[in-house]
Amino acid sequence: MAEKAEKPQKPEKAEKPEKADKAEKGEKRPEPAAEKKAAAPEKSGGGFLTKTPVLIGGAMLIEALVLIGGIRFVLGGPKNASGADLTVSTTSETSHKPDAGGKGGTTSSGDAAVELSLVEFKAMNRQSGRALLYDVSIFVSVRSDHQEAVQQKIKDREALIKDRVRTIIAEMDPEKLGGSEPGLETLRRQVKYQLDEIVGDGMIEEVLVPRCIPYRSDF
């Protein structure tokens, strides 16, 4: 009878608080996961902030490269221009001088011109019916490398040169000796033609007449 009386006493009600404790514990388990999810954005945000200086540095490096390239491009321009300026200056060194016939000639700056005295004398002209005495001074322009040869020719053929120049002045129309031709183009051309035969073709560059003054001599 005593064993039968002990069977109904089971600790069922005492187990209920344990289940309640387990339930409370089970409800608290999701909290760490929520905390992890909340912390995740903070970590991701921190990673973006750490990458920002790298991006800024890369952008500054690109700007520096573009700036250097632009400076080189700008500095490279004047070099080409200086080359163009050199071509123009070289061309400008070539001077154009008219020959005895009035035609333009080209004389390089490397061929320096030298002026030599040809004749200084008085020549008569009666073509107008009046006796006009012309006081004449004539020079010639030659290249420096022809100077000695031309000087020697002028000295050796001095009388012949004076005779040819006197004949030219005596036979010319007085209007061509300063009237209608202030530049004396006809006189210069004819003297140049005679000098090419006496001195040598191409030796004389230009004939210069600094003085050609007529005086009446039939008073």
Secondary structure by P-SEA (a helix, b strand, c coil): ccccccccccccccaaaaaaaaaaaaaacaaaaaaaaaaaaaaaaaaaaaaaaaaaaaaaaaaaaaaaaaaaaaaaaaaaaaaaaaaaaaaacbbbbbccccbbbbbcccbbbbbbbcccbbbbbccccbbbbbbbbbbbbbcccaaaaaaaaaaaaaaaaaaaaaaaaaaccccccccccccaaaaaaaaaaaaaaaacccccccccccbbbbbbccc
